[in-house]
């Protein structure tokens, strides 16, 4: 073998790192990847609580951001002891106003609901676009929230589970009747309907980034209780 070929062979062998030097880096990278995946759930829960704490600090006077959006945070009735009825009138909220809270056994916290679908409102809670009917009305009431905050546990809902919405004009009980999944470009489940329903949805969680898929539930009304005194009287 010529000296030149021997030299080339030596260079190739020398350029390869020994296995015992490479293995620790491979193991470390693998462990780091597993740790990041495991930490997603605790981080989601922490972010929910941080958002709720931030929202509680805003519950005073209406606020206006630099886009001109007026955000109004209302105290929603948790308990009502006045006269009630199976039928009644809804109170149509103004754009940017919190008008309801959603509760369910699978949610970490009660979720505030704002009228409108601005990005600023989605940082504070769930949002109901003005194109859908107000909760308590006939038709399709559509509500969405971020998957990494208030609707982090939405996919835990199963058919038959209960969902409750409280407002200052009534309390509305629903039962999950269908699990749904659709593309962000589709309005199949978001458009007006002849039947009365509640549609909840969020982005499909993707650890690698944003997703163009949406997931959620359709809920059918079980019981509606309208308050005779909508300002909370009778408590």
Steps between C-alpha positions, in 0.01 A plus 500: 500500500638836406577764758229724349226236543616424854473870583147524357391193699648645821315829446165319453547291813609803699196699393261248655415574863523202736161350596554566869523873426187514280269287719462750792391775260242271336361394839486862619312610186250217539438579867458870423238422234304276739517762774362771272204283403429407863513866607239612247204406723627668823591808298150514351345485848735769632417724205128459568540614859725790399241617249223477760706699750563764234130510416403546867722808516296653218160453663436861591419766246469454123838514329594626157802372312692676228268357233200676651346175629311557825524196727235474769539240775177421683443304817287203393241364742613171653182449703149641455211459741235718336211396277583301189329379184559239231475774238616860495703766325875508454710808564692578183858594600700781348814423299790427736276427798530197723149359527536138612714230656530136387555221747552126462660222700786476248594870510772614737317828565169666419552661161387862447323568170528828306281625219722542194799315359791743531848371584504718813184332628637152436783581740241551775263210437277334244331700226165484326492660155220747438390288203361229728197521728530611861499213750140429597362584155382257233773405254873425509698669780868465401779552753876453457817545706873434475608137536799595717291688757128492575402213268809289574273220624221534246593172330447319831126549457317186391148436372263520797712743704335811642583863426344797675491866403408767754401854407336789679170418330494124547672165539518245218586132524624303199608145426771407250338323205780491241879528473611701197816568299527729200742715302549865588368594156169320558191655659307172505441510874512877545218615275142569620279197568127439526542306823623647828853393591825607662819453298834516679828473310871572506815433296620141485810478717823451308832491687685596182312827450168636379233275354242566230261253666235585757347266758202540727156384608137563418272522803123473514297700755381308805351770721456878478435720803428868436517750783198722553724770654801533276696739724550232764213606723356240729834357606 
